[in-house]
């Protein structure tokens, strides 16, 4: 059922997903030239999904719970994003016959996700994730208290 906290949480994490995607693009472009395609909109969409299904649904506790929910939701968003983009890259490589068997391709998803995760270790990216997690959790809690 739609609630104010789900809407606020989805918007917060959607915006955070787009902002972090742009920060990661800047980090990647320092090292290699790359075409990002739908990277930012997909990241925002994943943020909307996680915000609605996870953060917004958990709203309704104390301030400590709100902060914990925000942190947990951002971590879930990171893992979901790494999985989605790792899978996409694996499929791209599989279409170029880079894998000889299915298990090798599945291991490729994990290896690609690990390779992508190192781009998240930039100071600006970490700061955006931490601040975004705290604000998202608190704003979702505030929305829950305001629109019961």
N, C-alpha and C positions, 0 to 999 in steps of 0.2 A: 504494500500500500504506500502510495506517495506521502511523504511527510516533509516538513520544512527542513529537518535535519539532514535527510537524504539529499535534498536538492542542494543545500549549502555545502555538504560534504563532497558531492559530485562536482560542483563548480570549483571548489577549492583544489581538489586533487586534479581536476582537468587542467586548470591553470598551472598548477605545479608541474604536471607532466609536460606541458608545452614549454614552460620556462626552462626546466631541466634539459629538455631535448635541445633547445637552442644553445644552452651552455655546453652541452656535450658536443654539439656540432663544432663549436669554436675550439674545443680541446682536440677533436679529431683532425680538424683542418690545419692545426699547427704541425701535425705529423705527416698526413697524407692528403691528397686531393681525392674527393669522393662526391658522388651524386647521392643525395639523401632521400630523394623522392618524397614519400608520404611520412617521413619519420616523425615530424612534429604533430601532424594531425592524428596519427596512430597513437603516439604517446599521450596526447590529450584524451583520446577516446578511451584508452586503458585507464587513465586517471578518473574519468567520468564513471567507468564501470566499477572500479575498486571503491571509489567514494560512495557511490549509491549502494552497492551490495555489502560493503564491509564497514566503512567508517560511519555512514549515516544510520545503518541498522544497529550499531552498538552504542549510539549516543543515549544518554540518560543516566549518567552516574555522577561521580564527583569530578572535580577539576583534575585530580591525579589520573582518574580513569580516562578522561578526555585526552590528556597528554599521551598516556600509554596507547590509547586507540589510534591517535594520530601517528605515532611512531610505528606501530604495528602495521597500519594501513600503508604507510610509505614504503616500508620494507616489502610488503606484499606487492606493491606497485613495481618496485625495482625488480623483484624476482619474476613477476609476470612479464615485464618488459624485456628482460634478458632472455626469457624463454621464447617469447614471440619473435623477437628480432634474431635470435640464434636459430630458431626453426626456419625463418624466412631465408636466412643466409645459407643454411644447410640445404634447403630445397634448391636454391639457386646453384649451389655447387653440385648437387646431385644431378641436375639437368645437364651439367657439363661433364658428367661421368667421372666425378672426383671420388666416388665411393664404389667399392667393389661388392659390398654386401650391406644388408639393412642395419646390422648392429654397428657397423662402422659409421653409418650415417647418424644413428642415434647418439653414439659417442661424440660425433662431430657437433651436435647441438650443444652439448655440455662444454666442449672445448671452445667453441665460438662464443658462448655466453661468458666464459671465464675471460677470454680475450677482450670482449666488450666491457666487462666489469672494470677493467683497469682504467678505462676512460672516466669512470665515476669517482676516481680517487683524487680529482682536482679539488683544490680548496674552495673555489667558488661553487662547484657542484655540491660538495658536502654541506657547505653553509646553506645553500638554497634548500637542500633536502631537510636539514635539521629545522630551520626556521619554518619551512612549509609544513612539516609534520606537526610542530607545536601549534602554529596558527590554525591549521585545518582541524585539528582535534578540538581546540578551544572554540572555534567558530561553529563547528557542528554541535557542540554541547550547548552553546549559547542559543543557537536556533532551536534546539530541542526544548530548552527551558522557555523560550519566548512563544513558540507555536506548538503548544501541546494539543 
